[in-house]
Amino acid sequence: MIIQYFTLRSSHIRTLYIDPNDRGQGFGGILLQHMINYAREHDILRIKLKVNTSNIPAYRLYQQYDFQPVELLSQYYSKDADAYRILLLLL
């Protein structure tokens, strides 16, 4: 499941969720690639999202698609849970 918002030439991924029983089978990459293709077809210039710093599998997935960290958000989720703000430029 993807929940995604669009604004002027920008997209924000709010949620990309794969059922735990289906993880590790490439479904996250398929959804992400579909979203990137859709963004390119609609002249979106950037895709941004936040990911928990402890969610290493998700962070690695985004890295595979050239997302780059732009900011560390201390205590974003809770006192002990930080987030990375990451960005993909589609120029």
N, C-alpha and C positions, 0 to 999 in steps of 0.2 A: 504494500500500500504506500502510495506517495500522497502527501498533502503539500501542495505547492501554491504559492501566491505569485502573481505577476503585477508589476508596476511598470512605469515607463522604462522600457528596455532593460528591465532587471527582473530576476526571478529569485524568490526565496523559498528554499525547501524547508518546510516546517517539520515534516515527518517523513522518514523513509523506514518502513517497518517490514521485516520479514519474520514470519512465524518461526519460532525457535526450531521446530521440527524440519523446516525447509532451509535453514541457513547452511552455508558452505556449498551450495549447489549452483551458484552463479545467478540466482534470481535478483539479488541486489544490483549486480552489474547490468543485467538486462533492463531493469527499471531505470537505473541511472542513465544508461545510454539512450533509452527512449526519451527521457526527459531532456537530455542534452540535444538530441536531434530535433525535438519539438521546439526548443528554445532557438536553435539556429534557424529553423524554417520560419520563425516569427520575429526575426531580427532582434532577439534578446542579446544584449551585450555582456551580461554577467549573471552568474548564478552564485548565490551565497547561502550559507547555512552555518549552524553551530553544531558542534559535536563534543560530547563529553570526553575529556582528556583520558579517561580510563577505558573508553570504548575503542580499543586498538584495532579490532577487525574493521569497524566502520571507517576509522581514520585512514587505514591502509587502502580501503576500497576507493575513497575519495582521492588519495594520492595517485592511484593507478589511472585516474581520469584527469590528472593534472590540476586538481584543486590545490591551492596554496594557503597555508595559514597566514592570516594577517593580524591577528590579535589574540592574546590570551585573556580570557575573562575570568578573573579570580572569583571564586565562590558563586559562580553563575547559577548552578543548580541547587547548591546548599553550601553550608559552611565548609564541607570537605569535598566538594565536587566542582571542579573548574571546567571550563569549556574553551575550545578553540573556535574562533570565527574564521571560516575558511571561504575561499573565493575561487571561482573559475571564470577567467576572462575569455569571451568568445569573439575575438576580433578577427 
